[in-house]
Amino acid sequence: MNFTGVWNARERVPEAVGEDTIQRLCRQVSEEIESVTDRAVGQIRAELQSYAAVPIDEQRGYISRQLAATLRALAESEPLADDVLERSRQLGRRRAMQGLPLSDVIETYHIASRELWNTMVATAAEPTTDLLRAGGMMWDLVHTATSAVAVGHTDATRSEQAIRAGVRYRFFESLARSVDGDHRDVRELAEALGFTAQHEFQAVCVAAEEWSEAQLERLQRTLDTIPGTTQCSGHGTVIIALSQRAPVDDIIREVRLGHPGTTVGVGLGRPGLAGAAMSITDARRVLQLASPTGEVVRFADKWVAATLADHRDELATLLEPGVAVAADHPHLVEAVLAFARNGFSISAAGRDIHLHANSITYRLDRWQQLTGWDPRTLDGLQRSVSSLNLFQRDSGGAAFRQEDEQQPSQLDTSTPSVSPTGASHPRSEPRRLSDS
């Protein structure tokens, strides 16, 4: 299909013996078809910014041919020929591939036909019933032509979306299978999706059970409108959105527009295709750690627990002693975590959770007594926090133990600590992180 070239004078409406008023009018207007085309093209480009992407000679050539075909149909009181309708369908496909919205493509028909009609009215000696009838027929022809355009545009859009969805799926599958992320097929698929293989990638993951295929397709269309390149696809239990040069907060915002409060895992930005695979792993790991309360969990913040989570079974023997204690004594957990997040300062931890420093000290000692881990030492704090992050069960129903809050006037630091198994742990005096 040739979309370039200008309308040929030989296509003008020929003079006929005994022609009626409309035939004569169409022949006269056909003499001005080039100027009508130029006015239509100028108006289209003034009104529709999307047409800056279309070569002007291509656009002029098509409009000229379409206007000539319209004049012929009016002169002969016939519908548009099959080849004209096929040309409209092909135009719809082409404009879809050029990224133009269907509404803009249809609007070009209206603008060009309006210019043609205005010229016919100006050329006619006087308004007649025949002219009015020709006007009605013209808009019937416009409707027929734009319907053909819509068919072509829709077919191309669906086809392109299906093709790109397949490419996205193969890309993510190939990336998951590739050990180093640099296999040739992965690189080719990445480039087909608009990625630059050696640049930085960042992944975002959400739970897949919340999404239908239609919702995922709508999300991709939305992500196509934000800066950078972002491709999303469903794999196993997660939806993955992988991006380059795209603000991750924009991606999270778009994800949550359709699913408010959904939990989101965010990987690190990592270079190259190997880095893309690693960032997806990052996002998957932190998503597993998140509670289903709409958190945005970033690997940059939770990297220790996220990495250790893959070794949960190996670490169970070391870290499970804190689980039972945490379930029965949630107030001790509160003190340990406040101490950890407040610079290992007892006074700051107390201010954080509105307790006196003596209460924090007592709770930390009580935690040590029950678990064998002193949270004021590096080893004890690491074990405590790792245990809580990896193994803590829901302790919402645990009763607050009043007897645990009966603070002695002077802490007996010589009393051995006892683990949940009943084993006695003599108190050592390692250097503490804080005694403030």
Helices and strands as residue ranges (DSSP letters): G 9-11, H 21-30, H 33-47, G 49-53, H 56-76, H 82-97, H 102-123, H 129-177, H 184-192, E 200-207, G 208-210, H 213-223, E 229-235, E 238-244, H 248-258, E 264-266, E 270-271, H 272-289, E 296-298, H 299-308, G 309-311, H 312-319, H 321-328, H 330-341, H 346-352, H 357-371, H 378-391, G 402-405, E 417-418, E 424-425
